[in-house]
Amino acid sequence: MAAAPLIFSTHTLHPKVTFDLQAMGSLKIASAPTPEAIMAESAGAEIIIVRAPIDPEIVGRERLLKAMIRHGAGLDMIPVDTATEAGVLVANVPGVNAVTVAEHVIWSSLALLRQHPRVNGDLRSTGWEAGRRHSNSGRELSGRTLGIVGMGNVGRALYNIARNGFGMRVLTRTRTPEKVPDGASSVSFSELLSQSDILALCCPLTPQTVGLIDAAALARMKNGAVLINVSRGAVVEEEPLIDALKSNRLGGAALDVFSAQPLPPDHPLFSLDNVILTPHMAGITEESMLRMGEGVVHEVRRIIEGDLPVNLVNPDAVTLYRSRFAGS
């Protein structure tokens, strides 16, 4: 009888997902989501569930490794090219947390427009009237112009809420204009910057999006506009963003991702009163964790049963993968 496959996860999973995976193999959870722990504790893994960066060295080291499955959609944590060359399958679970991220964008937009960071801070530190004083500069979300960079699953979910729930005008800049829904307008990047009251970054991290929001892009944004980043930290150059926030040229920013994570406790963003900071959690709720986990379980089951993942992202790995595990 074959030994149960070792399934390694970089993070703790939803209890139901944990139960289902334990029924299929020997599940091992990293003691901490650190590079050192993941490197040491993933030894012998046949399947790796990914919520933290995977060192390419692990792919070369693990001769029994069949697949890496992203607990989510973004693939920047996985060395896809290295996996393909090694005949290791890569899959993800796209779309299941799209509405979760979209709700985060709407929530943070509302909070920034209504001056919540300042209201909350002054109410707690100085008193009722100090907090209330900011109300006169609060603004409504309804009817404003939302610019979306990236019209994938998150972008489309955000469009639906913004357009149908708040009557917003929606502009977008996307590499897949055929996915732009009716009612949204695909415009140039320059137009997007100059016309958006709220600019939401929902794009993947690619060579083209690294540093997309730089000093020049920030200078083209509307005075008082709000920036929301639920993409990746490297899409925004933080130093010019901090300058724009300090000068109040931007009305505020909500940042869920950063160039360095975890965000250092002495980072200058912590000193700004027109910023909402969250620790890379825009896509995480109880509901979305279960949906993502169920997607992972489905893909793990297929791999163990000898099938390919439904959401296979590196089909060029299949030939070598099959030769590696022929007869298994």
C-alpha positions, 0 to 999 in steps of 0.5 A: 500500500502506497504511503499517504502523500505529504501535503505541505502548507505554508499557512494554517487553513480553514478547519473544514479544508484541513479535515478534507486534506488530512483525509487525502494525505499527511498534512504538514503546516509550516511552524511559521510562514517564514522563508527559513521555516518553509525551506526546512519543513517542506522537505519530502512534500509532494504537494505544496499549498502556497500562501507565502513565497516559495524559494526556487531551491525547494523546487530543485531539491524536492524530487517527489514534488508534483505540484504547487497550488496557490491558495488564491489567484496571484502567482508571484509567490511561485517560481512558475518558470522553475517549476515548469522546467522541473516538471512540477505542476502549478495551479491556482484558485482564481476568482473566489475572493474577488467580491471580498477584495471588491468590498474592501475597496468600497469600504476603504474608499468610503472611509477615506472620503468621510475622513475616518482616519482623522475623525477616529484619531482626533475623537479618541485623542482630543475629543468630540468636537475635534473629531466632528470638525472633519465632517464638513470636508467629508465626501460622498462616494455615490456618483463619483468616478472610479478608475480601475487598473485591471479588469480581471475577476476583482475588477469586474466584481468591483465594477458591479458594486460601484456601478449598481450600488453607488451609481458610479461612473467607472473607467478602466485601463486593462490589457484585456479590453474585451472583458470590460463590461457594458457600462464601463469605459476603457480609457488611456492610462493618462485619462484614467489618472486625470479623471478618477476620484478613486483609483483602484489598483487591481492588476497583477504584478508583471514587468509592465506594472512594476512602478506603474504608480510613480511620481509622474503618475501621481502628479497626473492624478486629480487633486484630492483623489484617493488611491486604493492598492489591493494589487501588489506593493511593487506597483506603487513607488512608496516614496513619491506616494508618501510625498503626495499624501504629506502635501495633501495633494492626494486625499488619501490612500488605502494600502493593503500591500507594500514593497516590504512585508511585513511593513516595518513598524517605523515606516513613515506611512504609519505617521500619516493621518490620511492613510488606511493600512491593512496587513495584506488581508483584503481578500481574506474573510471567513467565507473567502478562506473557505472558498479558496480552501475548497478550491485547493482541496479539489485540485489536490484530489485531482492530482492525487487521483492522477488527473491534471488540475482544472486551473493548471497555469503551466501546461508546458510542464505536463510532458515532463511531469508525466514522465517523472511520475509514470507508473505512480 
